[in-house]
Amino acid sequence: MRPRFLRTIFSSPLRAFASLALLALIVIAVIGPAIWGVEGDTPNPTTLNAPPGGDHIAGTDALGRDVLARVLAAGQISLLMALSATAIGVVLGTLLGAVPVVLGRRSQRILASVLSTWMAFPVLLVALFITILLGPGTVTAVIAMGLTMTPSFGRFMQTLAAEIESADYVVAGRMLGIRRGRLFRRYILPNISEPVLVYVTISIGNALLAMSALSFLGLGVQAPNYDWGRMLGDALPNVYTSPWAALIPGIAIVFAGITFGLAGEALASLSRNRGGAARPPRGVPTPQSPSAMETSATRLNQGNESNTEAHLVSGRSLDGEPLLSVRHLSVHYPTSDGWVSPVRDVSLTINRGEIVGVVGESGSGKSVTSMAINRLITNPGQVQARQLSFDGIDLLGIKEKDLRAKLGSRIATIFQDPMTYLNPALRIGTQLTEVLEGRSTRAEARERAIAGLKELRMTKPAERLNQFPAELSGGMRQRVLIAMAQIADADLIIADEPTTALDMTVQHHVLAALRKRCRENGSSALVVSHDIGVLVELCTRLVVMYAGRIVEEISVEQLLRQGPAHPYTEALLASLPTLETPVDKPLVTLPGQPPHPGETFSGCAMAPRCPFSTDECRTVLPQLELVRPATKAACLHPRNHAIASTERQNLDIA
């Protein structure tokens, strides 16, 4: 742990210098008064205003005291005052800015007004007023500076907390009746701690400069005590004859201020880059090592590349490499109870011009899989894969700047929540045409944007280009995202629930437009949905996920001809309602719930809910292997029968 931490610190010159300088300040503050305090306090009439040299490296002051010893001894009180003032500002700023998030809208409005009024007063004026009111002194200066820092801290905390307030997990916590204190400590503070830590570190340097200014003016530390600012004030009368008495404490103030500023920047840099080289969770095989979970289907493809059906179901064409190749992909997130893995050992490929669907219940890992393929998993999430490549480009090893340069708009994404991913400050036309910048003129890009919206049955497409996202309905915003992906002429379109906000009529036209685009341009698509009926209409091959794993991979032709091989896929088909489904009978469901991503199990995750499971299913993890032509299944007892008439009817109606 320590060698890796040290490598991280010293991998950047900025972080290395900030760390060493901060360590030096801490050491001086701890040992300074004990070692140099007596020498710095003892006057010597024989060495008044002595220049640097001899026994006094930095010279002496007007009373013959060693300047360097006084600077080193004053480091403790100077830093403690800055830390104390910052602590007061942080505590009060948190109470005024962040805590109201859990108190209700009325409290937020009142305290926001207090902060706004407070910030209207000049900082220095407030500090001077408080020190004059309470009288000069160390404690007064600390209180004054803490109160002047409070409104800026409060506004900063208010902004951060407001972003977290509307998060789904905070809303769920309120609905579950979690106490306000616990909600604040466990749901709000941990999610704003990193930017707050950076801001606090930088603010300590600012507080140090401000506290020194108050002492310089005679409003801070009073004689016989002294800090760096007091030393500057005492040296001012003799600054022309003995400049060293003012120069050395001035250098100390500047050095400490710069050190805390650089430390804050180093923390920000470390926070931004922490996800790039994070250690994989313990017990999870690394991409370089052989995986203990290597699937039988992978070994089958390696040993029998001439098998036509194996190529068909794996997405690999007989005359070339696939456009997208994913092997043994896993995604992990750290929690207080350890690592959880919403995606486990997923392998799939997509050919040029092929549309592949990913289906499963909520929480099965299908959206996380698509985000991992698209490099959208953010820190602290960790992505591991034996291979993750797009058209021969290693998506895991490529740098961010090279990723944009080499891929550009070759991969397009249609997100499930359009309002989250559309810029509310830009007009629809600007966002649609920016994907064509550098490839088309402004007029051509506008015409293509209008044509793209028109193809998706958007009313008055030319007028929509001048509107903002907030002026459109949810379905319209969804179609804007789909049009944006289509007019980019991307080689691969990753669509996460692309038809969620659309009615059935518009959904049919959107799917037809996507299928037409892939057929005409040779584009490929990975479509994520919980509706297997939608995917059967659109795709040539289906990937069924359960508990983070692929449990079946089957061509649509085989699904319609022979039915699914895995009981879970069979249950998904049976759950589709039809026009003839009795309204007085419940739909077909599976008992129980899918396992939590943090659960570990030795056998099949589906076993507790499967009507065909045996004792063997609960102890042996099934591997994804070819069970019949164009069908892979991770099941010890695959279903091998023609599709039931009710299931076929469900698919036909869907």
C-alpha angles and dihedrals in degrees: 000000000000097000090049092048091050091048089053092050096047095040088086124050089215094054092043095052093043092049095048093044092048091048090051092052092050093049092048091048092052101044101023101092093042095051105031103019098094094045091048093050098045115095119215116197091194094062104044112163090348113180121242114286142077113029092353110061093184097029129242136280131239091288095046095255118148108259097206092049091051092049092051092046093047092055092085098056092039093054094040091054091050092047093047094050091048091049091053090050093048095048095046092040090053092049092050099036112028107023094061088067089078095038099066141261096288093056090047092054094048096047092042088057090050091052093047092051092045092052091053091073118082112255097228092046091055092048093050092047093052095047092048091047095049098030128250119295145109097276092045092052091050093049092046093050093044091053092048090052093048100082095050091048090046094052091046093050091044091056094048094045092048090059091053096042095078095045115125094240093054091050090048090050091054091048090052090055098244112174117259094242093052091043090056096044098043105029108028109030099047091054095053099036098100099056090039091055091051092048093048093051092052091045093056088064091049091048090051091055092046094047090050089052091053092050090047088056091050095251098104131047112013129211136302084032118066143187130183093278092050090051090054091051093049091049095049098089091057098036093120096047099034107023093161091072089064099031098062098052088042090056089049092053093048092045093051093045093050091045094056091044092052091044089057092049090047091052090050091050091047091050093050094048100037095097094057099070104020119147116255118245116274115263095024115114113244120236090250096054127071110266119236087212096057105150126241089230091061091051089048092055091047093051100040110032090158094066104113096200092051089054092048097054095040092055094239115134120221093236103046152002120287121260092234123029123184121177126181096342117183131174122202134188126192119234135173088265096048135272123335124199116207089175121043129185098330118177125180142141135206126205127214110278093013126127113209123187127210115202135177145115122293108286095027091119100250097125092043089052092053091047091051091051089051094048092245099127105115132201129318089029116095125211121201128179139157087221134002110168138155117201090337094313116124104230093192098050100039119100121241095249092047090047091059093043097048101036104027105156095348090107117049126186131206108200127209096231107049096183090060094054102038115085106242092206097056129072119247092246092055093051094045096049098042090079087063097050111132092017102065140024118256092256093048092048091051092050091050091049091052091047091049093053092044091052089056092053095253110164117235094001095182091056092046090063090068094050130091123238092253089062093060130076121246092260092050092050089050090053090049090058091047091049090048090056094045100048090050088069090224120187090221127030117195109197120188108197092327095179100043096112096038130097119236096263095051090041090059092052092046092052091046091051092050092049091048092049092053092046096049100039100032091240121157127221138201107200121192119200143145090217110086090186091063092050094048089056094048110029138067094207135026130212113198117202130196128173092352096308136096107250098175140014115187139158115246090235091058091044092056094042104042106006130234125320098209122071091225092058088046090054091050090055093046091052093062111107121224135196088262096050109122110249092212094059126073120245119258110275139171117243119243130013134284114265120266114256089244094057120104123208134174097211137037113324089215094056098095090055101034118103090206099049123126134191088269090059090060094054106032121065107221118227126222104255140153108274099168138348112316092353130106122181136179095216134115090210107034119191110248108183140103114276113272117253092241092052091048089050090050091054094045092052092044 
